[in-house]
């Protein structure tokens, strides 16, 4: 199961000054996995040329632009407008969660305040996003993993050979720290026989590290990542419901 309910109503607030428009389609598709975006707003000084890229994608994605003039040179004027709107939406009680799209640590306190009010908070930003904002969210997703690398074109299929797969480029490599996180978390959740349900493990790790995502390491799902460590036994158990199986793992 996903950490968040599928019917969760979300307010998506985008800081155009700190996030590129390049992956907007993939970004909105990712948000849809966590709930329904009932409010979509983007904040920028639309009189400036650096906002032109976003202008071209707003209509196609039903995102409402909010104008915020830059009163002081060198300051991000969108921050205060986004924060004020977020608090207005919170008190209006129209949503159960927020998605803050930004790589700016200035939204750290906002994320903390929203969570204090019982809201689910998802952050989306670039890999350069400061750690305080990442950890202030319930879950943080790096924009770089949302658009997979383009596989080379296949002119003719060759019998017995698989076509090149479209995979994400790893943002970071597998290391001892990740392996320890996986094994320790699996042990913490294990039953008396040492087995851990894989779905529970994924949710548990995100609570420990809000930016955890198998795609960060180049894997589409958690199971291939688990297998790559060669530290776990895998048990796929029948559920009696068609071809559905529950996957359990145990530390070797």
BAGULO-70145 format. One record per residue (C-alpha): residue in three letters; x, y, z. Coordinates in pm, whole numbers, padded with zeros to 5 digits, always signed. Layout:
! BAGULO-70145
alaXYZ;...
! end
This chain:
! BAGULO-70145
unk+00000+00000+00000;unk+00108+00355-00060;unk+00178+00570+00241;unk-00097+00811+00137;unk-00464+00739+00071;unk-00555+00744-00297;unk-00851+00976-00236;unk-00638+01235-00058;unk-00725+01588-00177;unk-00406+01781-00242;unk-00312+02145-00284;unk-00019+02168-00526;unk+00179+02489-00476;unk+00469+02550-00714;unk+00755+02795-00664;unk+00840+02878-01027;unk+01157+03063-00926;unk+01318+02748-00786;unk+01192+02464-01006;unk+01221+02408-01381;unk+00912+02356-01595;unk+01088+02082-01795;unk+00929+01783-01619;unk+00591+01931-01531;unk+00395+01646-01693;unk+00589+01376-01509;unk+00568+01577-01188;unk+00187+01597-01197;unk+00164+01227-01280;unk+00377+01152-00975;unk+00156+01368-00753;unk-00151+01185-00880;unk-00015+00862-00727;unk-00061+01016-00381;unk-00402+01178-00427;unk-00617+01416-00629;unk-00474+01765-00696;unk-00783+01979-00631;unk-00586+02306-00617;unk-00291+02379-00847;unk-00120+02718-00820;unk+00215+02848-00933;unk+00390+03160-00802;unk+00624+03392-00995;unk+00678+03741-01122;unk+00524+03674-01463;unk+00657+04004-01600;unk+01010+03858-01597;unk+01151+03661-01891;unk+01270+03372-01673;unk+00904+03273-01621;unk+00838+03229-01993;unk+00902+02856-01986;unk+00628+02801-01731;unk+00384+03019-01925;unk+00385+02769-02209;unk+00273+02474-01993;unk+00021+02631-01753;unk-00290+02601-01970;unk-00225+02240-02076;unk-00188+02136-01712;unk-00464+02352-01558;unk-00228+02534-01322;unk-00340+02877-01198;unk-00065+03143-01214;unk-00035+03380-00918;unk+00140+03711-00986;unk+00390+03825-00727;unk+00602+04130-00807;unk+00963+04150-00695;unk+00974+04448-00462;unk+01338+04397-00367;unk+01620+04302-00601;unk+01771+03960-00536;unk+01482+03831-00321;unk+01246+03549-00413;unk+00912+03729-00402;unk+00710+03412-00452;unk+00790+03271-00108;unk+00560+03491+00099;unk+00268+03463-00144;unk+00291+03083-00147;unk+00311+03065+00232;unk+00012+03296+00282;unk-00195+03097+00033;unk-00097+02770+00200;unk-00222+02892+00538;unk-00546+03023+00383;unk-00605+02682+00221;unk-00525+02506+00548;unk-00784+02704+00742;unk-01041+02661+00464;unk-01021+02285+00526;unk-01057+02201+00156;unk-00769+01953+00137;unk-00602+01680+00343;unk-00253+01730+00206;unk-00011+01966+00036;unk+00252+01922-00233;unk+00514+02196-00219;unk+00722+02208-00536;unk+01044+02394-00467;unk+01414+02349-00399;unk+01414+02634-00147;unk+01476+02570+00223;unk+01264+02876+00308;unk+00959+02647+00302;unk+01092+02427+00583;unk+00887+02596+00853;unk+00576+02591+00636;unk+00607+02214+00584;unk+00649+02164+00959;unk+00348+02382+01038;unk+00126+02199+00791;unk+00224+01863+00938;unk+00152+01993+01287;unk-00200+02065+01161;unk-00240+01703+01051;unk-00170+01759+00682;unk+00029+01518+00467;unk+00314+01710+00307;unk+00490+01595-00008;unk+00793+01788-00131;unk+00923+01786-00486;unk+01248+01955-00579;unk+01591+01915-00733;unk+01869+01705-00583;unk+02030+02028-00457;unk+01738+02090-00215;unk+01871+02154+00138;unk+01823+01872+00390;unk+01604+02072+00636;unk+01324+02109+00380;unk+01353+01745+00274;unk+01321+01613+00628;unk+01036+01852+00712;unk+00813+01673+00457;unk+00640+01337+00497;unk+00792+01237+00165;unk+01031+01410-00072;unk+01074+01329-00441;unk+01364+01442-00657;unk+01259+01587-00992;unk+01560+01429-01163;unk+01417+01076-01125;unk+01077+01159-01275;unk+01189+01155-01639;unk+01372+00835-01738;unk+01663+00835-01976;unk+01560+00782-02337;unk+01654+00438-02465;unk+01829+00418-02804;unk+01590+00359-03095;unk+01545-00004-03202;unk+01530-00039-03581;unk+01453-00412-03587;unk+01384-00653-03304;unk+01631-00941-03276;unk+01491-01281-03185;unk+01593-01394-02841;unk+01712-01051-02734;unk+01524-00799-02525;unk+01475-00445-02650;unk+01665-00180-02454;unk+01479-00081-02139;unk+01400+00276-02040;unk+01547+00319-01695;unk+01620+00603-01461;unk+01975+00725-01429;unk+02085+00670-01068;unk+02121+00984-00859;unk+02339+00801-00611;unk+02508+00462-00586;unk+02443+00168-00358;unk+02656+00182-00047;unk+02694+00031+00301;unk+02475+00301+00453;unk+02180+00205+00233;unk+02232-00166+00296;unk+02235-00104+00671;unk+01916+00102+00643;unk+01741-00181+00457;unk+01860-00464+00681;unk+01801-00276+01007;unk+01451-00169+00899;unk+01362-00522+00787;unk+01482-00660+01121;unk+01279-00401+01313;unk+00958-00508+01136;unk+01024-00883+01121;unk+00785-01133+01277;unk+00896-01418+01505;unk+01022-01615+01204;unk+01225-01322+01071;unk+01003-01241+00771;unk+00898-00885+00679;unk+00618-00780+00441;unk+00779-00575+00164;unk+00495-00320+00151;unk+00536-00240+00520;unk+00912-00207+00476;unk+00880+00058+00205;unk+00649+00272+00416;unk+00869+00230+00725;unk+01186+00341+00545;unk+01017+00656+00410;unk+00934+00750+00770;unk+01304+00724+00852;unk+01430+00895+00535;unk+01170+01106+00362;unk+01368+01121+00035;unk+01403+00743+00004;unk+01296+00614-00336;unk+01431+00309-00525;unk+01446+00527-00837;unk+01720+00734-00671;unk+01939+00424-00713;unk+01824+00339-01065;unk+01559+00079-00972;unk+01190+00115-01066;unk+01064-00061-00753;unk+01181-00165-00408;unk+01208-00539-00482;unk+01478-00511-00752;unk+01673-00284-00518;unk+01640-00540-00237;unk+01758-00821-00466;unk+02060-00622-00581;unk+02201-00612-00227;unk+02214-00995-00210;unk+02143-00968+00161;unk+01786-01098+00166;unk+01584-01414+00112;unk+01270-01356-00097;unk+00939-01538-00045;unk+00646-01473-00280;unk+00327-01599-00113;unk-00002-01675-00285;unk-00300-01467-00167;unk-00572-01673-00330;unk-00680-01371-00534;unk-00592-01438-00895;unk-00222-01385-00966;unk-00175-01150-00671;unk+00114-01237-00444;unk+00250-01086-00127;unk+00626-01054-00112;unk+00812-01116+00213;unk+01183-01076+00275;unk+01422-01199+00542;unk+01778-01093+00619;unk+02025-01373+00540;
! end
